[in-house]
Amino acid sequence: MSPDGTIAPRRAAGAVLAAAVACAAASRAADPAAGPPPVRRIAAPPAVRVLVPAARFKFEVRESVGFDLDAATLGALSIADVTARLGTQPAGVALPFDGPGGGSLTVHFSAEARRLSVRLAGGAELASIEADPPGRPLRLCLRQRDQAALFVVPPAGGPAPLVWSGRVDYRILLPEADQYTLCRDLRATMGSRTLKPSDVREGILLDSLDEAAPVRIEGVSPGGAPFVHEVPIEPRALEDRVDRAVAELVRTLQTGAAAPGEAARAAP
Amino acid sequence: MPPRDARILAACALVAHAACAAPAPADLRRIAVEAPRGEAARAAREWDRLRWTAAGVEAKDVAPLLGSFGDPATRGAWDSFVALHGASTIRVIAAMADTAGQQENVPRALAVLLGAVPARDLAAEIADEASGAARRKVRALLAEVAGRIPDAALLGRICEVLLLLWWYEDVPDVAIRGWTLTQDEAFVRLAAAAVRRGGLEASAGTAVRRLAGGRDKATRGAELVFWTRLARETGAADAVRGSLRPADLERLSAGEADSVADDWMTMGLGDELEALLASAASPVLLYLRSRVRAAAGRAEAAAGDAGAAVARLSVGEAINQQAAFELAEIMERRGDAETAYRVWTAIVERPPGGAVQDANALLRLARRAELAGDLRKALSLCEQALRIGRDLGSGTGLSGPGGSRGTEWLMRAILDLKRRVPAAYPAPAP
């Protein structure tokens, strides 16, 4: 079988073809005048792992999103009724869920308007979420960048007390990363950030998904041929996948409870 | 010179020197065993090297080390050699492949190496080869020897080595061989990794078209299933679209046709599949068409096809038992348990009786009764199956539920049910 999709009818022919491919690669490696290698775009999406320190529980959810959770985070997710992500502007700014001196995010539920409003230190409304508590306190898991928090929303309205908050990290696993195991002179970047070879092979650790950017990998293949790979990573698409995965994980963890419905999205 | 090269050459030189000196085997063993503490390991290594000389082989180069490879007197010596030299042994195997009289030993030698050394180490050793010619030689060797190794686990190792070295074009052939041995989905995943990394997505369609063209009839069905599954795994629906004709599906076994149809439906090729099945006449193909039509929301047409599939099983008063059994297996696999139950019941109740399909259908009815809590009925059905099995003789290969071994499943079920039945249904008081 060859890269153009034809299959050699005999193994011997396959070996000849393979040898030809290897010869071409070797000649490219030996001849600097052959020019830079063509850039290959890796279309497959990267996998994402949501991590907390001292994780003990692993979950795999569809769309190649996995979770490594500790008991506290797992407990919070398993009792959440609704999940929402708080998009903050400008990108890269995280507002504290449990900051000192009252400078934290607060959640208030208006029973008349059936809306949750998220404010910073009781100031202007940062986000508004439709909510319909089911006749009992609604447990809202609110996420932003590297933080997650669980609020309990009183059905009669009023401020929703914070009952738990924690931090998460993210690991971006490049598609088919195993192929770089024996490559030499590996150089990689994610946007303007320089990556280590171990990042390419074992995953890129991020505080928040908005730090993600397209990845470019250069090096020399095990056969001695230079290569350039590009992985187009779009932070927004990653965040959407993680949103869906969190909602699905919450649904999976809930036993005996009514399905909480689709994950709500907090408007910035 | 890379250190591993130096090590191999040192071993060769040592063997050559030892051949001249020709120490007796007993002396060598004594040196190894009686060496002072601290020297024991070194002495043991020397013994391991020199034992080849002790076996009486000529030491002109590396290959003659293995002159008595198949000799029971030196059995285990190759294992020791691999344990000592690790991945670098691949160079010795490459030399064997070039030596007259040694080629037949290459598969076993490679099997020992693959079983003893991690795939990554072996791939790294090959990648460290200074010359491209040497790498290409090993590549050809791996691809060729894979065709002579009848062990799926070792074929999986070869696939891993080929993947690590970016020799993607060679992986599908090796994976197909592993697949035909075990039907293990791991081989599809290995080949899919090669296809994705090598940008070979179009190859699935080419392969299906060639297979459908009539080459290699003995393995065509299994290979067709493999390539179709590979297309599904790599999302290459366009590559296989239009690659089959109606006659190609008719030539497949029931299980193969079901697998291919399921993959085509998963790839969103339901319309094309229905067109292929337009003139379906066999029970299995009619049933597959009913699934396509049901998935498209045409419930009435689907029910008609499913009914026709079951009706085609009848031969007068009798039933085509093999066709019925194959159809019921597909029905159960696809979640159509009620219809499968009716077909198994028909197999048992209608003539001819006393066949292996009767016993296999009874096993499935027994499992269903057990799951429903009717343990006494389950036990009775198992005992009927046992009687049929005994009448048919010991060579009868029963097939248990879920692909298990039938006889083992049956014996375990009878023992288990006999233990549980009295508790569930206590005997009436005298």
Interface residues (C-beta under 8 A of the other chain):
Chain A: M1 S2 P3 D4 G5 T6 I7 P9 R11 G14 A15 L17 A18 A19 V21 A22 C23 A26 R40 A44 P175 E176 D178 Q179 T181 L182 S221 P222 G223 G224
Chain B: R120 A123 A124 I126 A127 G132 R135 R136 R139 A140 A143 E144 G147 L163 L164 L165 W166 W167 E169 D170 P172 D173 A193 R196 R197 G198 G199 L200 E201 A202 S203 G205 T206 A207 R210 R215 A239
